[in-house]
Amino acid sequence: MNQQQIQAPKKSCYFCSNNIDAVDYKDTLLMRKFMNSQAKIVPPRRTGNCARHQRMVTRSIKRARAMALLSYTIK
C-alpha cells in the first residue's frame, strides 16, 4: 500500500499579509518572532515568509545582533 504525503497548507508571509514594506532592526519584539529558543534564525518553510521578506528579516536580525540589541546566543 502506498503512503501519500500529507501536505500542510501553504503559510502566508507575515509581512505581505500585513502590508509591511520594510523590516526595522530596532523592532526587537518582531525579530524575536523569527528566532527560535536558541536564538537561531528560523527558516522560511517554518515561518511562511516569502524570499524577499526572509532576506530582510535575516539582514535585520544580523544588524540588531551587531548593535547588541539581540543576543547571538541564549545562556
C-alpha positions as MATLAB code, in Angstrom:
seq = 'MNQQQIQAPKKSCYFCSNNIDAVDYKDTLLMRKFMNSQAKIVPPRRTGNCARHQRMVTRSIKRARAMALLSYTIK';
ca = [
       0.000    0.000    0.000;
       1.395    3.420   -0.954;
       1.564    6.083    1.663;
       0.713    9.539    0.419;
       2.391   12.529    1.926;
       0.024   14.905    3.592;
       0.968   18.448    2.690;
       0.245   21.230    5.134;
      -1.423   24.299    3.688;
       0.969   26.996    2.485;
       1.634   29.559    5.195;
       1.286   33.160    4.176;
       4.041   35.706    4.615;
       3.522   37.828    7.745;
       4.854   40.959    6.078;
       2.906   40.566    2.814;
      -0.366   39.914    4.633;
       0.094   42.974    6.908;
       1.363   45.264    4.104;
       4.711   45.910    5.806;
       7.261   47.208    3.301;
      10.425   47.427    5.421;
      11.709   45.422    8.363;
      13.271   47.576   11.070;
      16.221   46.165   13.014;
      15.204   48.206   16.082;
      11.915   46.296   16.443;
      13.352   43.509   18.588;
       9.988   42.043   19.584;
       9.174   41.393   15.943;
      12.650   39.985   15.279;
      12.334   37.506   18.171;
       9.233   36.121   16.483;
      11.515   34.836   13.712;
      14.114   33.310   16.064;
      13.922   30.007   17.932;
      14.743   29.346   21.586;
      18.482   29.027   20.811;
      18.447   32.468   19.099;
      18.818   30.928   15.631;
      17.022   32.408   12.643;
      14.012   30.270   11.763;
      13.831   29.099    8.105;
      11.069   30.365    5.806;
       9.462   26.926    5.469;
       8.565   27.220    9.154;
       7.607   30.901    9.271;
       5.970   31.103    5.850;
       7.905   34.209    4.814;
       8.451   34.889    1.142;
      12.069   35.015   -0.069;
      12.202   38.813   -0.209;
      10.977   39.308    3.347;
      13.061   36.423    4.710;
      16.185   38.184    3.391;
      15.039   41.403    5.062;
      14.406   39.594    8.362;
      17.803   37.891    8.238;
      19.571   41.165    7.489;
      17.706   42.935   10.300;
      18.453   40.210   12.858;
      22.156   40.246   11.969;
      22.212   44.039   12.174;
      20.462   44.003   15.566;
      22.944   41.419   16.853;
      25.879   43.563   15.749;
      24.405   46.572   17.564;
      23.793   44.442   20.710;
      20.006   44.766   20.528;
      19.651   40.985   20.194;
      21.917   38.300   21.595;
      23.863   35.842   19.474;
      23.177   33.003   21.904;
      20.936   32.217   24.850;
      22.536   31.071   28.096;
];
